[in-house]
Amino acid sequence: MKKCKKLLAVLLAFCIVFSFACPAISAKEEKAESSISEYFNSQEYLLKRGVFLSKFLNILVNDVILRVVSDFIPNLSFVRDDTRADSLDNFFEGNTFISTGTGKFTWDVGYGQESILPADFGTILKYARGSYAPWGYSKDLYTDDDGNKEDMKVRTVILDDNTGRGLTVLCSVDCIGISNADVRKIRAAIADFVAEKNIVSLNVSAIHSHMAIDSQGVWNAPLTTVANNLLSIFGVTETKFGINEDYLNTIIERTKISVEEAYADMKPGKLTYTNIDLDGYFGTRTVSKECDSDMHRIMFDPADGSKDTVIASFGAHPEVTSYGAEFDTRLSSDFVYYMEKLVNNAGKNFMFIQGNVGTNSCGRSKSNDGLELADNHESAMRFGYEMGYICLGATMTTAERAALNKKLGDKLGVEKYAGQDGYTVWYEGLPTYKEETVEAVLNIAHKQVKLEMDNSVSKILLKLGLASNDIAYNKENGKYYTVTEIGYMELGDAVKVFFSPGELFSELYVGGYGLENSSIKSLREQFGENVILFDLMNDAAGYVCPDENYSILDCRHNPNSDSREISMQTWLMVVSIGEHAASTLMDGYAELVKEAK
């Protein structure tokens, strides 16, 4: 790949020199050399070089090489006829929006959780890990700092504003992703209960842990799945999806139970929202460096004095443990496990909903404090604990936070390390954030959206049944499509929440450099600063970046860096729907809000 990049760079350099240096040929030789040298060191050249390489590789790799492979694969039973309706079963439209400001309604909220580890977890060669190398079969979990095995869970919160318009369910699963087809299987399994209890919105999201069991099918014996499905052409076998059916059924059953538990737990109380600015704890790896660096805390305080329920959301990949452990077969829900552990130790229920994860990761310098750590799992542990402390202590004073730190066991070693070079005490310098009471009005709406699928890798995976996302073929234009869904929720006047089916690039949410050449306006530009985003909600539709910057291989230079090297953002190649996914989804959001209002 490196040699290829160098060759492409030389070819591009020749083209640029020829087109831009010609006018200078008649000038003095040293002036021409100076102009060329300055140009090759300019941001203009670097940006043009990156754009050229991206477009060239998109044509070569996606539209030529992989398109041939994709077209060679016949349409098996997974591919539905696009002439059918552009909607799928088990879809919720939400409720009818009402105005806020009356103050006459009250909140009822319930919480439930279940382990999603299968009963036979530990069986050799049965459950593959859902990221990096295929066939990474797992039979063990990481151990926490108290010597206990970690767990993988589904957590559910049900909200009712008592307006009579129905209940809203939010489920969060410790996995890498759940396809729209499998979300609808969960909904089908609980359909009778949903109808009986007047649930008008049932949503399932993934925390996106890179150290969880494969919940999508891509990593679980892919060659066996492909061979089986190709043999189905000749009637030798029946087609099947790549995901382990036992594991999928476990997720479906445990999610169903957690919803029933949450409903049984419902009680009246107060709902609050707190926006916590955590600049420096998160960052994005792509060209546009703007991202949401806040934690969004939604907390329910029951009137009977029982356990509070904390919902925390921020955008960061739970992948810290996996750094340097690509072939480690142990499983972990990464920092989410330790954040929950601390919140539970404080006597509260916990749910993490993945925020605008996009290409965001943890900036762990503050939580790791320059300490010599045993491994990246310890790093994930420290980050989770620090997020837990900050979440719990957001509205406290410094003195109250110091007391909280001591009460919960000083998990970050403040007493031991305070004053050491590079060590930052988590509660020092942290503002006291305002907690806003949320009026008991929950407006929610959903919309099904059809996306054109022109990413050849996605088409190959879905046509072969390795992943179970919806896929349809239009024989009239020869194009493939998928139907996904988006959502929009208002919690009083406090916060507006958009549900994203994939991993939305940060600029589509907060704006910035990534939209410089785009006609798209970010969600916050369109709908206000009190907008937050839940990613990977009701689907696993891959990365979504602005149409103008889309490429199966992103080779653009980062204008905020002094580096002259091109960064190959190769993950886009495997996990994206296509070039127009962003504009289609953003148009869908605008239509959804307009229709709901």
N, C-alpha and C positions, 0 to 999 in steps of 0.2 A: 504493500500500500504506500509506504514512504517513497519508494522509487517511482511509483505511478504519480504521486503528487508532485514530485520534483520535475518529472517529464512534462506534466500538464502545466506547471508553473513556467517552465522554459518556453513552451509553445505560446502561452498567453503573453509572456513578456515580449516575445518576438512580434506578436500582433500589435501589442500596445505601442512598442517602440516604432514600428513601421507607420502606424496611424498618427502618432503624436509627434514623432521626431522629424518627419518629412519637412515641415515648414521651416525647421531650423537648419537644414542642410546648407543653405546658402549663407548662413551666418558664420561668424568665426568659430573655428573648431572647439576652442576651449569653452566658448559660451554654450555651444550645443551640448558638450559633455556635462557642463554644469547643470543645464536645464534638465537633461535626462536623469542625472543623479538625483536632483531635487525631486523630480517627479516620482522616481522609484522609491523614494523615502516618504512620499506624501500619503496622507490618509485616503485621498481620492484614488490613488493607484491600488492601495491595499483593499479598499472596498470593492473596486471594480474587479480586481483579481478574484476575490472571494465569490462575488455574484456570478462571474463567468464560470468558475469551476463548479459551483452548485448547479447551475442550469445545464452545463455540459454533462455532468454526472447523472443528473435526473433523466436526461434524454437517453444516455448510454445504458445506465443500469436499470432504470425503471421502465422506460418506454420501449426499449429494444430487448435487452438480455432477459430480464425477468418477465416481460410481457409475453415472450415466446413460451416460457415455461408455464405461465398462467393459462395461456390460450390452449396449450397442449392438454391440460387437465380437463376432463369432461365435467359437465354439471351433474353432480351426484344428487342424492335425495335432500341434501342440506340446502340446495339452492332452490328457492321458490320462484314461481312465475311472477314477474313484476307487474303483469296486467291485473293482478289481484289488488285489493285495497291496500293503500299505503299506511295501514295501521295494524297493530297486533292486538291479540286478546290480552285480558288481565291488565288493562290500563286504567288508571284513575285520573279523572279530570280535575279533581279538587273540589272547592266549594265556591259559592257566590260571594264576591267581595262586598264587605260593608264598610262604612266609615268608622273612624276612630273618634274618640273625644267624648263619648257618652259616659264612660266609667261605670256602667251598670252591670258588667259581666265579670265573672271570676274564673280563675284558672283551676283546673284539675290536671294533675300530672302523675304518671306512674312509671316505674322503672323495673326492668327485668334483665337478667343475663344468664347465659349458658355456655359451658365449654363446648367447643366444636371439634375437639379431638375425638376421632372415631374410637369405638370400644376396643378395637383390635390394633390401635396405634402401637407400634413397636414390632409389628410383623415385618420380617425381612423382605425387601424388594417389593413393597406394596405402595407406599406413599412417597411420591417424588416432591422435592422442593420446587416452589414456583418461581424460579428465576435462575439466570446464568446457565449452567450446563444442564442439558437434558439428562435423565436417568439419575439425578442426584437423590437417590432414595434416602429417606429419613426415618429413623426409629427412636430418636431421642430429642430432648429439649435442653436448652441452656439452663444452668442453675443460677438462681439469684444470690444476692449477698448474704442471705440468711440460710442458704443451703437447700432451698426449696426449688423444685422444678417449675419452670415457667408454664404458662398455659396459653391457649389460643381460645378466644371467646367471640360470641356475638352479644352485643349489648343493645337494648331497646328502650326508647323513651316514647311514651304516648302523651300527647297534649290535647286538651279539650278546653276551649274558651267559653263553654256553656252558652253559646249563642244558638244551639240547636242545628248548626250547619254540618256537624259531623266531626270525627276525631282524626288527628294526623299522627302517623306512626313514623318514627325515625329509627332505623336499625343500622348498626355499624359492625362490620365483620372483620376479624383479624385475618385478612388474606390479601393477596396481591391484586385481585380484581374479580368482579363477577359480571358475566355478560348479561345483556338485556334478556336473552332467552332464558337464562337460569333465574334471573330476578322474577320473571313471570311464572316460573315453576314454583317459586316460593309463594307468590301471591295466590296461585291456583291451589296450593296445599292448604291455605288458610282462608279460602274464599267464603266458606260458610260462616266462620267466626266473624270475618270482616263485614259481611252483610248483616249479621245479627246485631253487631255492636255499632253500626253506622260509622264505620271507618271509611273516610272519603279520600284518603291519601296514604299509601303504604310505600315507604321508600327504603331501599337497601343500598348501603355504601360500603366501600372497602377502605381499610386504613392504608393499604398498599405496602404491606410489609414484604420485603425482599427475602425474608427468611421463614416464609410460611409454606404450608402444603400447597401444591399446585391446584388452584381453584379455577383455572381456565383451560387446561388440557395440553398446552403447548410443550410442556417439559415432561409429561408423563408418557414414556414409551412412544415417542413420535413416529419412529420407523414402523413399529408394529401397527399403529393406528393407520398410517398411510397405506401399508401393504393390505391391511384388512379392507379398507375402503376402496382401493383400486380393484381388488378381487371381487367386490360387490358388483362391478360392471358386468361380470360374467355369471352372476347369480351364485357364486361360490359362498359368499358371506353376506351378512346384513351390515349396512353402514352403522357406524357408531362414532360418537364424539370422543375426543382425546381425554377429557377429564375422567378421573376415577369416579365411577358411579357411586361407590360406597361413600366416598367423601362428600360428593355433591348431595346425596340423600341425607347425610349427617347434618350438613349445613341447613338444608331445607327443614328438617325435623326440629333441630335445636332453635332455629329462628322462629319457627311456629310456636314452640314452647315459650320462648322469651317474650313474644308478643302477648301471649295469654297471661304470663306472669305480670307483665307491665300493666295490663288492663286490671288485673286483680289488685294491684298495688295503688291504683289511682286514688288521690286524695286532694283536697283543696289546699291552696297556699299562694305564695307570692313568687312571681317570676321576675328576674332582674337580668340586665345585660351590662357587661363591662368590656370596654375596648382597651387592651393592654399593649402599649408600644414597646416592642422588643427589638429595636434596631440593633443589628450586630449579631443576633442569634440565628438569622436565616439569610440565605443568599440564593441567587439563581445562576445557572451555569451557561446560559445562552447569551447571545449578543446583547439583547436589551437587559440592562442590569437592574431596572426598576422591578420591584416586586412588593407584595404585601408582607411586611415584617411585623405584623401585629398578631397577638393571640386574642381570640374572641371568646369570651366566657358568658355562657347562658346558665343561670343557676336558679334552681327551684327550692324554695324554703317552705316546707309543709307547715300548715297551721297547727298540727298536732304535736309539733316538736320532734318528729321522727327524722330520719336521715335526709339531709339535703341531697339533691342530685345536681352534679356539675357536668355540663357539656362544654368541652374545650375544643376549639378549632383553630388550626393554623396550618400553613402550607409548608411541609417538609417531608421528604421521603424517609420512611422508617427503614433505612438501609445501612445505618452506621455499623452494625454488627457484621455485615457482609463484606465490609472493606477488608481485602486481604484474606477473606475466608470463603472464596468463591466455591471451594470444593468441600467445605465443612458441612457435614450432613445434619448437624443439630439445627433445631428450629427456634425461632424467637419472634415475638411481636415487637422487638427492639425497644425504643424509648417509651412506647405506649404502655408496656407492661409496668415500667417503673414509675411513670407518671400516675397510673391508676393505683399502684401499690401505696404511694404516698398519700394520695387523696383518700383512699380507703382507710389508711391509718389515722386520718383526721376524722373518721366517722362519717364519710360521705360516699354516695354512689358516684360512679364516674363513667363518662362516655367521651371518646375521642372521635370527632368527625374530621376527615381529611379536608383541609382548606384548599386554597389555590396552589396545589402541589406542583403543577407544570414541570419545570426542570429545577425546582427548588430543593435545596438540601440544608442541613444544619450547619451553621457557623458555630463550631463548638469551642472556640477559644475561651469564652467566658466560663462555660461549665466545666471544661477540662483543665483550665487554669494552669497550663504549662506543666502539669504533673506527669511523672513517669507512670504510665498506666500499663497494666498487664497485657491488655489487648483492646480491640475495638468494641468488644462487648462491654467492657468496663466503661468505655467512653459513652456508649449508648445509655448505660445505666446512669451515669452522672448527668447526662443531658436530660433524661427523663425525670430524674429527681429534681433538677433545677426548674424544669418547666412546671412540675407539681408544686413546688414551693411558691413560685411566682403566681401561679393560678390561684392558690389558696390565699396568698397574702396580698393580692393586688390592691385591695381597698384599705389595707392596714397601714399604720405608721411604722417607722423603722424599729421602734422599741417593741411593738407588737409582733413584728416579723422575727425579731431576734428571739422572742419568747416562743413563737411558733417553731422556729428552727430547732430550738433545744427540746421542745416537747415532742417533736417528731423524730428525734434521734440524731440530729446533726449529720444527715446522710452525705453531705458534701465536705465534711471535715473542716468547718469554719474554725472551731477551737484549735484544731491541730495545725492548720496551714495559714491562718490569717496573718498577714504581714510578710509572708514569703513572696519573693520576687515573682511577679506575674499572676499572683492569686487575687481573684476578685470575690469579695463577699457578696453573695447574691442579693442581699437586701439593702446594701449600701448604695445610695445614689439613685435608687429606684423610686420614681414618683408614687404618690398615693393616688390611685386612679378612682374616678367617679363611677359609682354603681347606679345605673338608671333603672327605675321600676318600669316594667313593661305592662302596658295596658292589656287587659284580657280580650284581645281581638287577634285571631289568627286567620289571615287570608292566604289561600294557597291555590295555585293553578298549575296545570301540567299541559304539555303539548308534545305530540309525536312529530318527529322531523325526519325527512328522508335525505340521506347523504349519498352523494355520488362517490363510489369507491374506485379511485384510479391509482391507488397504491398497489402495485403488483404483489408485494410481499403479503399484504393483508388478504388479497384475493386468493393467493395460494393457500394460506393457512386456513381460510374459511371454506374454500372449495373442497379441501381435503378433510374437513371436519376436525382439525386440530383444536380450533376454538369454536365456541358455540354461539357466537354473535349472529344475529339475523343477517342473511345475505339473499339478494334477489337479482334476477337477470332479466333485462329487457331485450328481447330478441329483435325488436325493431331497430334499436340504435346500437346494439351490441355492448351496452354498458351494464355495470353491476352497481347495486345500491344496498344500503342498509337502513333500517328504520330504528332510530334511537328516540330518546325522550329528554326533554328539558323541563325545568320547573322554576317557579317563582313564589316565594313565601314572604309575607309581611308579619312581623311580630309587633303589634301595636304600631306606634310611630318610631320605635327605637331602632329597628334594623330591618333591612330588606335583604333577603337571601336568594341567590340564584343557584339552581342545581345544574351542575355540568356533568355530562355523561363521560367525559374524558379527562385529560390532563391539559387544561387550558393554559396557554402561554401567558405569562404575567401581564404583558402589555395589553392583552385583550381585556384584562380586568382593571388594571390601574393606569394604563396609558404609558407613554414614554417613547424612547427611541425606536422601539420595534414597530411602531405604527407611523413612523415619519413619512413613509412613502405610500401609506395605505389610506383608503377612503373610509375605513372602519373607525368608529369611535368606541373607546373603551366603555365598559359597563358603568364605571364611576362617572365618566364624562356624561353619559346619557341619563343616569338615574340617581346620581348623588353620591356623596362621600360615605353615607351610612349603608353602603352596599357591601355585603360579604359574599363569599363564594364557597360552596361545597362541591369539591371535585369528586369524580368517580362515583357519582350518585346514579343508581339504577342502570349502570352499564360500565363497560370497560372499553371505551372507544378510542383509546390511544391518545397520542399527543395531538394538540390542535394549535397550529401556529398561523399567523396572518397569511392570507393567500399569496401576497407579493413576496414573502420570504420563504415560501414552502419549497422544500427540495427533499428528495429521498436521502440525500447526504448534504448536510448544511456545512459549507466550507467558508462561511463569511468570517472576515476578520473582526475582532472585537475593537471598536473604536475607542473604548475606554482603557485600552492596554497599550503599552509601548512595544509589545512583542511584535516581531515581523513574521511570526509563524501563523499558519492557518490551523485552526482547531476543528478537527473533524467530529461533528456532533452525530455520530453514527447511529445512536439509538432511534433517531427519527425514521431510519430505514425500516425497522422492524415493526414499530408500533405507531402507525398513523393510518387514517382512513383515506385522505386525499387532499388535493390542492385547494378545494373549495369548502372544506369542512368548516373553517372559521367563519367565513362570510355567511354561510348557510345557517349556522348556529346563532350568530349574532343577529341576523335578520329574524330568526325564530324568536329570540328573546324579546325584540322590539314588538313583534306581533303579539306574543303571549301577554306582555304587560298591557298593551293596548286593548286586547280582547277582554282581559280580566277586569280592567278598570271600567 
